[in-house]
Amino acid sequence: MTGRARTGEGRRDLEACRAALEAHYAVHRTIPSMAGLARLWDYASKSSASRLVDQLIEAGVLLWSTDRRLAPGSAFRILPDPQAQVSDAPYLNDMGPNDNGRHNPDPLQAALAAWATDYDPVLVRAYSVTTRLLRLARSMERHMTQSAAREGLTSGDVLLLDALYRVGPPHRIAPTALKHYFLMSLAGVAKRVDRLEALGFIRRVPNPDDRRGLFIELTHAGRAALTRLVAVDRTAPHILWPTMLSDRQYQAMIESLTVAEAVVAAADKNDRSEFPPPDM
């Protein structure tokens, strides 16, 4: 076999394994261990999987996090969950070749029609809004994860850096007080602080009012990373879509979401002890 043929075969193998990994991530939202990757790619040993991982890292598809776990890199294609699309297929497939979109292709509209035949009208109204919000949130989180990966971060890491930034100069605060600046629940703060410190994005400094206490402080490198991510947001549809709303639509959405948050948060207080918030 010629070197060119072997190179082409290796590239096809690399692409096939990359596709399998991205498909796995779409469903599980995790990167398997080296042993798990060997099973996923049907390799005989972890060493074989390790060599392929090195190639994927070189291509920007994967990266090592500070806690030595594999994570999606900037070139990783974050795909929609195929299991979430299963219910969509029948409605989309009902469209004939000459439909040209005359029938609304949105599967949610077909779902509403089905729900309306058996469900309480109040529930139909609830499902129609909740399902759209969940689909939108999934899509936005997927894009946020992909954006954060440009800096070797998770979306939760970015939220922590943003919270430190919003504290104001010198962007320094006690770790126990930091939670008051989070705009949403964020688990594993201590581990994130360790990871971001290892990356040089934050540092621990002495608390002048408490010899035993420490502040965490946003570094110049951390602010630079945040600035780069904000620059990306200026052209990101998952961030900019509210700018496409009219003033009336925007105000109505803000008022509606404020009411929804208050209602759900009130019910959520009773559940928090049993169900801890998911990690971002």
C-alpha positions in Angstrom: 0.0 0.0 0.0 1.4 3.4 -0.9 2.0 6.1 1.7 -0.7 8.2 0.1 -3.2 5.4 0.3 -2.3 4.9 4.0 -2.7 8.6 4.7 -6.1 8.7 3.0 -7.2 5.7 5.0 -6.0 7.2 8.3 -7.8 10.4 7.5 -11.0 8.5 6.9 -10.5 6.6 10.2 -9.9 9.9 12.0 -13.1 11.4 10.6 -15.2 8.3 11.3 -14.0 8.3 15.0 -14.6 12.0 15.3 -18.1 11.6 13.9 -18.8 8.7 16.4 -17.5 10.9 19.3 -19.6 13.9 18.3 -22.7 11.7 18.0 -22.0 10.2 21.5 -21.6 13.7 22.9 -24.9 14.8 21.3 -26.7 12.2 23.4 -24.7 12.1 26.6 -23.0 15.5 26.7 -19.8 13.9 28.0 -16.5 12.8 26.6 -15.7 9.2 27.6 -12.6 8.1 29.4 -9.7 6.6 27.3 -11.1 3.1 28.0 -14.6 4.3 27.0 -13.2 5.9 23.8 -11.5 2.6 22.9 -14.9 0.8 23.2 -16.6 3.6 21.3 -14.1 3.3 18.4 -13.8 -0.5 18.7 -10.1 -0.3 19.4 -8.3 -3.2 21.0 -6.4 -1.0 23.6 -6.4 2.3 25.3 -3.0 3.1 23.7 -4.6 3.0 20.2 -7.4 5.4 21.4 -4.7 7.6 23.0 -2.9 8.0 19.7 -6.1 9.1 18.0 -6.9 11.5 20.8 -3.6 13.1 20.3 -4.5 13.7 16.6 -7.9 15.1 17.6 -6.3 17.5 20.1 -3.8 18.6 17.4 -6.8 19.3 15.2 -8.6 21.4 17.9 -11.4 18.9 18.2 -10.5 17.9 21.8 -8.5 19.5 24.6 -7.3 18.5 28.1 -9.0 20.4 30.9 -7.0 21.4 34.0 -8.3 18.4 35.9 -7.0 16.1 33.1 -10.3 15.4 31.5 -11.0 15.5 27.8 -13.4 18.3 26.8 -14.7 19.6 23.4 -12.2 21.9 21.6 -12.9 24.9 19.4 -13.3 22.6 16.3 -15.7 20.2 18.0 -19.0 20.0 16.3 -21.7 20.1 19.0 -24.7 18.4 17.4 -28.4 18.4 18.5 -29.5 15.4 20.5 -30.9 13.0 17.9 -33.2 11.5 20.6 -34.9 14.9 21.0 -35.5 14.9 17.2 -37.2 11.5 17.0 -40.7 12.9 17.6 -40.1 15.6 14.9 -39.4 13.1 12.1 -43.0 11.9 11.3 -44.3 15.5 11.0 -41.4 16.5 8.7 -41.7 13.3 6.6 -45.4 14.0 6.0 -44.4 16.8 3.7 -44.5 15.8 0.1 -41.9 16.8 -2.5 -44.1 19.6 -3.8 -45.1 21.0 -0.4 -42.6 23.9 -0.6 -43.4 24.7 3.0 -47.1 25.4 2.4 -47.8 23.3 5.5 -46.0 24.7 8.6 -42.9 22.4 9.0 -42.6 23.3 12.7 -43.2 19.9 14.5 -44.5 21.7 17.6 -47.5 22.9 15.6 -48.3 19.3 14.8 -47.8 18.3 18.4 -50.2 21.0 19.5 -52.9 19.5 17.2 -52.3 16.1 18.7 -52.3 17.3 22.3 -55.5 19.2 21.7 -57.4 16.0 20.9 -56.9 14.4 24.3 -55.3 16.9 26.8 -56.8 19.7 28.9 -56.7 23.0 26.9 -54.9 24.6 29.8 -52.1 22.0 29.5 -51.9 22.4 25.8 -51.2 26.1 26.3 -48.6 25.3 29.0 -46.9 22.6 26.8 -46.7 24.9 23.8 -44.7 27.6 25.7 -42.6 25.2 27.8 -41.6 23.1 24.9 -40.4 26.1 22.9 -38.5 27.4 25.9 -36.8 24.0 26.4 -35.8 23.7 22.8 -34.5 27.3 22.7 -32.6 26.8 26.0 -31.0 23.5 24.7 -29.9 25.2 21.5 -28.5 28.3 23.4 -26.6 26.1 25.9 -25.1 24.2 23.0 -23.8 27.4 21.4 -22.6 28.7 24.8 -20.7 25.6 25.4 -19.1 25.8 22.0 -18.2 29.4 22.5 -16.6 28.8 25.9 -14.5 26.0 24.5 -12.6 28.5 22.4 -10.8 29.5 25.7 -10.7 26.0 27.1 -13.6 26.7 29.4 -17.1 25.5 30.2 -20.1 27.8 30.2 -20.1 27.6 34.0 -16.5 28.8 34.1 -17.5 31.8 32.0 -20.4 32.6 34.4 -17.9 32.6 37.3 -15.5 34.9 35.4 -18.4 37.2 34.5 -19.6 37.3 38.2 -16.1 38.4 39.2 -16.1 41.1 36.5 -19.5 42.4 37.7 -18.2 42.8 41.2 -16.3 45.9 39.9 -12.7 47.0 40.3 -10.5 45.4 41.5 -12.8 42.5 40.7 -12.0 40.8 44.0 -14.4 39.1 46.5 -14.5 36.4 49.1 -15.5 33.1 47.6 -18.5 32.8 50.0 -19.9 36.1 48.8 -19.4 35.3 45.1 -22.6 33.3 44.9 -24.7 36.4 45.3 -23.4 37.6 41.9 -24.4 34.5 39.9 -27.3 35.0 37.6 -28.2 31.3 37.8 -27.4 28.3 39.9 -23.8 27.2 39.6 -22.5 24.0 41.3 -18.9 23.0 42.0 -17.7 26.6 42.6 -14.6 25.4 44.5 -13.5 23.1 41.7 -14.0 25.9 39.2 -11.9 28.3 41.3 -9.1 25.7 41.4 -9.3 25.2 37.6 -9.5 28.9 36.7 -6.6 29.6 39.0 -4.5 26.9 37.3 -5.3 28.6 34.0 -4.1 31.9 35.3 -7.6 33.5 34.9 -8.1 34.2 38.6 -5.8 34.3 41.7 -6.2 34.0 45.4 -5.1 37.0 47.4 -5.0 37.6 51.2 -7.9 39.3 52.9 -6.5 42.3 54.7 -9.4 42.2 57.2 -9.0 38.5 58.0 -5.6 36.8 58.2 -7.1 33.4 57.7 -9.3 34.5 54.8 -8.6 34.8 51.1 -10.2 36.8 48.2 -10.4 35.5 44.7 -9.5 38.1 42.0 -9.9 38.3 38.3 -6.5 38.5 36.6 -5.6 40.4 33.4 -5.6 37.1 31.6 -9.1 36.3 32.8 -10.4 39.7 31.7 -8.7 39.3 28.3 -10.4 35.9 27.9 -13.8 37.4 28.9 -13.2 40.2 26.4 -12.5 37.8 23.6 -15.7 35.8 24.4 -17.8 39.0 24.5 -16.4 39.9 21.1 -17.6 36.6 19.8 -21.1 37.2 21.3 -21.4 40.4 19.2 -22.1 38.2 16.1 -23.6 35.1 17.8 -27.3 34.5 16.9 -27.9 32.7 20.2 -27.1 36.0 22.0 -28.4 38.6 19.5 -31.8 37.1 18.8 -33.6 39.5 21.2 -32.4 42.5 19.1 -34.6 41.1 16.3 -37.7 41.7 18.4 -39.7 44.9 18.2 -39.8 47.1 21.4 -43.3 45.8 22.1 -42.3 42.1 21.7 -39.2 42.6 23.8 -41.1 44.2 26.7 -43.8 41.6 26.5 -41.2 38.8 26.7 -39.4 40.3 29.6 -42.6 40.8 31.6 -43.8 37.2 30.7 -40.5 35.6 31.7 -40.3 37.6 34.9 -43.7 36.2 35.9 -42.7 32.7 34.9 -39.5 32.9 36.9 -41.3 34.0 40.0 -43.9 31.3 39.8 -41.4 28.5 39.2 -38.9 29.8 41.7 -41.6 29.8 44.4 -42.3 26.1 43.7 -38.6 25.3 43.4 -37.9 26.3 47.0 -39.5 23.1 48.2 -37.6 20.9 45.9 -34.0 22.2 46.2 -33.1 20.0 49.2 -34.0 16.9 47.2 -32.7 17.9 43.8 -29.5 19.9 43.7 -29.1 22.2 40.8 -27.3 20.7 37.7 -23.7 21.7 37.1 -23.1 24.1 34.1 
